């Protein structure tokens, strides 16, 4: 009777450990899928940002050429006379 009880406890513990191992493996797989999906979204966003940055950077020389240049006003007006 003791041997049978011991084997039953051992088998239940083994099944529980195996079940937990499978659970954690499945959970890790889902987490990895989320990480991969986020990495793809991040890479896509970075590419869009770089493209927009390059587009705006190309506009910079023409913007600098057309900017109106004003001299700084004198700090103290001079008195004549």
C-alpha positions in Angstrom: 0.0 0.0 0.0 2.8 2.4 0.9 4.6 1.6 -2.4 1.4 2.3 -4.4 0.8 5.6 -2.6 4.4 6.6 -3.1 4.2 5.8 -6.8 0.9 7.7 -7.1 2.4 10.8 -5.5 5.5 10.5 -7.7 3.4 10.2 -10.8 1.2 13.1 -9.9 4.2 15.3 -9.1 5.8 14.3 -12.4 2.6 15.1 -14.3 2.3 18.4 -12.5 5.9 19.3 -13.3 5.5 18.3 -16.9 2.2 20.2 -17.2 3.9 23.3 -15.7 6.8 22.9 -18.1 4.5 22.8 -21.1 2.5 25.8 -19.7 5.7 27.9 -19.3 6.9 26.8 -22.8 3.7 27.9 -24.4 3.7 31.2 -22.4 7.3 31.9 -23.5 6.3 31.2 -27.1 3.4 33.7 -26.9 5.7 36.3 -25.3 8.3 35.8 -28.0 5.6 36.3 -30.7 4.6 39.6 -29.0 8.3 40.7 -28.8 8.7 39.9 -32.5 5.5 41.8 -33.5 6.7 44.8 -31.5 10.1 44.6 -33.1 8.5 44.7 -36.6 6.3 47.7 -35.6 9.3 49.5 -34.2 11.4 48.8 -37.3 8.6 50.1 -39.5 8.3 53.3 -37.4 12.0 53.9 -37.5 12.1 53.6 -41.3 9.2 56.0 -41.6 10.9 58.5 -39.3 14.2 58.2 -41.2 12.3 58.8 -44.5 10.5 61.9 -43.1 13.7 63.2 -41.7 15.6 62.8 -45.0 12.7 64.6 -46.8 12.8 67.5 -44.4 16.6 67.7 -44.5 16.5 68.1 -48.3 14.4 71.2 -47.8 16.9 72.8 -45.5 19.3 74.4 -48.0 16.5 76.2 -49.9 15.0 77.4 -46.6 18.3 78.8 -45.6 18.8 80.6 -48.9 15.4 82.2 -48.8 15.5 83.3 -45.2 15.5 87.1 -44.8 18.5 88.5 -43.0 17.9 91.4 -40.7 20.7 93.3 -38.9 20.5 93.4 -35.2 19.3 96.8 -33.9 21.8 98.9 -32.1 21.5 98.7 -28.3 21.7 102.5 -27.7 20.6 105.0 -30.3 23.2 107.6 -30.9 22.4 111.3 -30.4 23.1 113.7 -33.2 24.0 117.2 -32.5 
